[in-house]
Amino acid sequence: MSGRQKSLIRLGINIDHVATLRQARRTSYPDIMQAAKLALSGGADSITVHLREDRRHIQDGDVTLLVAENGLRLNLEMAITEEMVNIACGLSPENCCLVPEKREELTTEGGLDVAGQLEKVSSAVDRLTQAGVRVALFIDAEAEQLEAAVAAGCEVIELHTGMYADAKEGADRDRELARLTAAANKAEELGITVHAGHGLTVQNVSAIAALPQVEELNIGHAIVARAVFIGIANAVAEMKQAIRKAETT
């Protein structure tokens, strides 16, 4: 960011897939709170969960417990539905991120179309802000969506990095990185805080962490997958080290 020193990137850890493992057998384990605390001990700055409409992994009770935990900064991902907005307004997590959601998708497939549903997004942002929740919008790297985010009254966006992560190394990935770079620059011009996430791994995170506008990364599946072999705290620490290395080179 021109003229001022970049702050260290915060790392949010999405623990949805710890709950996926629990729900596979409808057991009480693995324990979500334990996973969150281990992630924090490994260097996570916040915990992210996505309360989906079909409750495929995270459950309402999980969110209630996490919101109530002292010293835990929670980011609640959610669809823009009356049910979800009511839940978030009632619980008042510190942060939420509005995302698109389809029942049949395995994971979030793209960014929120803010421009195409501006009135609906603006209403949700207003209600959540009045409830004391800091709202981010998960969007694709498109100028139209950035401008719509501003029009919706939102001051934070999370850039969807999935296409970058899925692209083959070389020209395809370079093209996606260029799109994200342009979007981050545009966000800076508009005065929007930039977060990023989706599909990021230790192997591909460095280029995103090196973008000067990015203040926070939210990463989940790669952390939980790595944790199968080395534990959550170590997996988080490994990712944090990769981010810090990118910031200093």
N, C-alpha and C positions, 0 to 999 in steps of 0.2 A: 504494500500500500504506500503510495508515494507520500514522502514527507513524514512518515511516522513508522516506528518500529512495530513489527508484527508480534503479537502475543503468541505464546505457545498454544498449539491446537489442543482443544479439549477432546477427550475420547469417550464417547458413549457406547456402552456395550448392550446389544440387544440379546436378551436371554429367552426369546420366544421358544427356541428349539430345545431348551431344557424342559420346558413345559410340554413340547411335542413328545418327548420321551416319556414323560409322566403319563400323558393322556393316552399313549399307546396301550397301556394296561389299566388305565383309570386307577392308578395307585396314588399314594400320598408322597411318593418320591420319584425322581430327585426333587429336593425341596427348593422352591424358587427363591426364597429369602436367603438360603445358604449360598445359592449360586450368585445372587446379587452381592452378598458380602465378600465372597471370594473374588469376584470381579473387581470390586473396589480395592481389596487388599493388593491386587496385582497392578493397580494404577489407574483403573477406570475413574473418570470424573463424573459419570452419570450412568444410569440404567435406563434402557429403552425397552418397552413392551408394546405389542400391538394387540389390542383387544378387538378381535375380529367379530363380525356379526354372527358367524357360525360357531364361535368359541372353540375353534379347532386346537388351540394350544393354551394361551393365556385365558384365565377365568376371572370373573368379576372379583372374586375374593382375593386373587393375587394382586390386583391393582389396589384394592383397599389396604392390604397389608403393606405394600410398597410405599404408598402415599403416606401412611402413618409412621413409617420408620424414620426416626430422627437422623439427620445428617445424610440422608439418601436423596439425591437429586433425580427425580423421575421425569422421563419424557414419555408421554403416552401417545402412541400412534393410533389413529382412529379415522374411520370413514366419516363423511359429513352426512350423518343421519340424525333424526330427532332423538333416537335412543342414545346414540353415542355422545351427542352434545349435552344431553341431560345428565348422563353419567359423569362426564368431565366437569360440568358446571357444579355438580353436587360434591365431587371429591376434591376438586381444585388442585390437580397436580401442578408442580411448578411450571412444567412445560408440556405442550402437546404439539404433535405434527399431524396435519390433516393430509390424508393420503387417499388415492383412489382404491376401490376394493371391488373385486368380483368373486363370487362364491367358488367358481370353478378354477381359479388361478392357484398355482402352487405357491407363488410369492408375488409381491407387487410387481406388475409388468411395465409400468411406465409412470410418468408424472401426472399430477392432478391437472385437469383442464380448467384452470382458473378463469381464463378468458371466456370460455364457453358457458360458464355457470357463475358469473360474477356476482349476481344478486345473492345466490345461495351461499357462496363462500363468504361474502361480506357479512351476511347475517350471522354465520357461525363464528367468524372472527370477532365480531362485536360482542356477541353473547359470552364467548370464552374470555375475552379480555376483561369484560366487566366482572367476571367471576374470579379475576386475579390470575388467570392462566396466560403465560407467554406463548403465543401461537406462531408456529412455523408452517409453511406450505411446501410440500414435497413436489417439485416441478421438474420438467425437462429443461434442458439448456436452450431455451428459446426466448428471444427478446420480448415477444408478445406476452408470454406467461409472466415474465419478470415485471413488465409494466402493469399487467392485470393484478399481480400481487400487491403492488403499491396502491392501485385503485381500490383493492379490497381492504385496505387499511392494515396490511401485514408488514411488519418490519424485519421478519426473518424468513429466509427460504432455505430449503435443503435441496441441493442439486442432485438429480437422479444420475448416479454414476454407473448404472447397470449396463448400458450400451458400451461404455468405455471398458468395463471389466470383461464383457463377453467378446469384445473385438479381438481379432488375431493381432499379435504383436507385429509392428511394422506400420504400413500406410494406414490400415484400418484403425488401429488404436491411436495413431497420431492424429487422424482426422477427428476422432471422438474427443481426444484431449484438447484439440484446438477449439471445438465447440464449447467445452466446459470452461476453457480459459476465457473465451469471448463472453460467455455468460457471467463469469465471475467479475470481469471488468465492467460489464454493463450494470451488474448489481451494485458495484462500488459507486458508479456514477449516480445511481438512483438512491444511494444511501441505505441500501438493504444489507443486513447482516447475512453472511454466507455460511451455511453448513453444507455437508455433502455426505453421501452414503449410498450403498447398495452394491453388493458383489465385490466389495473390496477385500483384498487379502494382503498378507505380508509381501507377496511377490509384486503386486501391482499398485500398492498404496502410495508409493513414494512420489509419483508425479502429481497426484492429487494433493498430498500433504505439502508439496512445494508451492502450490498456488498461494500467493500472498494474501488473498482475501479470505481464505477458508479459516474459520475460527473453531469449527467443531466437525468431527467425523463420527458417524454412527455406523457401527459394524457389528454383525451378529453371527451369521451362519458360519463364516470362516473361523471365528473364535470358538464356537461350540464344537465344531468339527475337530479343530486342533486340540481342544481340551480333552477329547476322548483319549488322546495319547499322552499329554503332558500336564493336564489339569487346567482349570479355568484361570487361576491366578497367573500361572506361567504363560498361558496363551495370551492373556491380556498384556503382560509385561513384554512379551516378544513383539506384539503389535505396537505397543507404545515406543519401544526402542526403534522400530522401523520408521515410525512417524518422526521421532526426534532426529534421527539421522537425516531424513529428507529435509527437515527444516534448517539444518545447519550446513548443508552442502550446496 
